[in-house]
Amino acid sequence: MERGELTGKVAIVTGSATGIGSAAAIGLASRGAQVIVNYSKSHAEADKTADTILSNGGKALVVQGDVAHDADCRRIADEAIKMWGRIDILVNNAGTTKFAAHENLEALTAHDFTSIYAVNVVGPFQMIRAAAPALKASGHGAVVNVSSVAGIAGVGSSIAYAASKGALNTMTLSLARALAPEIRVNAVCPGYVATRWFSDRFGQERTDLISKDQAETTPLKRAGQPEDIADAILFFCLPMSRHITGELMSVDAGMHLSLARGR
C-alpha cells in the first residue's frame, strides 16, 4: 500500500479510542487521511490515539459523541466538515454488548436488546445518514461497518449481540444498493480479537487463555489483533476496493469454517 493513497481524504472512525477503532484510525492517518477520532466515554484514550497520529505527522481531531443519539451523529459529521470541508470515509466501529449465555433466555431483557441495537444498528444508520451528503459529494465515498462473525453464525457474547450484528450485515447490503454508485458500503466481520473488550470482562489471565486457544484451534493458528482487523477495514477504504460494495468479509483466521460445521 502506498503511504499517501488517502492524502487529502477525510475519515471518521467511531469508537476509535481503543482497540480496533484506534488501530483503524492510526492506519488511515498513516496513509494520509485526516481523521476524526470519536469516543463516547474514553476521553483520555481518544487523546492518546490522536497523539499517536499527530506524533507521526498525521492530522486528527477528537470529537465526543454517542452514536445512539442522532444529534451526536450529526455533530460528529458537522465537525469533520467544519474542520476539513469534506467526508470521504466513514468507519462505523462503535459497538456494545451484554455478556449472557445463549441458553439462558432469562439473562436478557427487552431493554438489553434495545440498548444494544441503539449502538450497533441504529448508530451506524444514523452516522451514514449524517455523513451521506458529504460522502456523495466526495464521488468516491466509502463506508465500512465493523460487524462480527457473531452476526453470521449466531455466536458471540449474547443472543442480543449476535442479532444486532446480523441486522448490521443486512443493513450493509440494503445501503450498498441504496447509496450506489457514489458510496460503497461494506462490512468486516471479525472473530475473536485480543482487545480490552475481553480483558475488561474476563481479566487478563483468562483473555490470554482464550488467545492461546485461538492460536491452537483456528485454521490459520492465529489469535486476532486489532491491526489484523484494521488492515481489512483499510482495504475497503482504499482505491484498490473500488469495484466492491455490499461485501461481508470474515476476518477471523478461518474460525467461521469450524462454526459452519457446528463445532
Secondary structure, DSSP 8 states (H G I E B T S, - for coil): --TTTTTT-EEEETT-SSHHHHHHHHHHHHTT-EEEEEESS-HHHHHHHHHHHHHTT-EEEEEE--TTSHHHHHHHHHHHHHHHS---EEEE---------TT-GGG--HHHHHHHHIIIIIHHHHHHHHHHHHHHHHSSEEEEEE--THHHHS-SS-HHHHHHHHHHHHHHHHHHHHHTTTEEEEEEEE--B-SHHHHHHH-HHHHHHHHHHHHHHSTT---B-HHHHHHHHHHHHSGGGTT--S-EEEESTTHHHHHTTT-
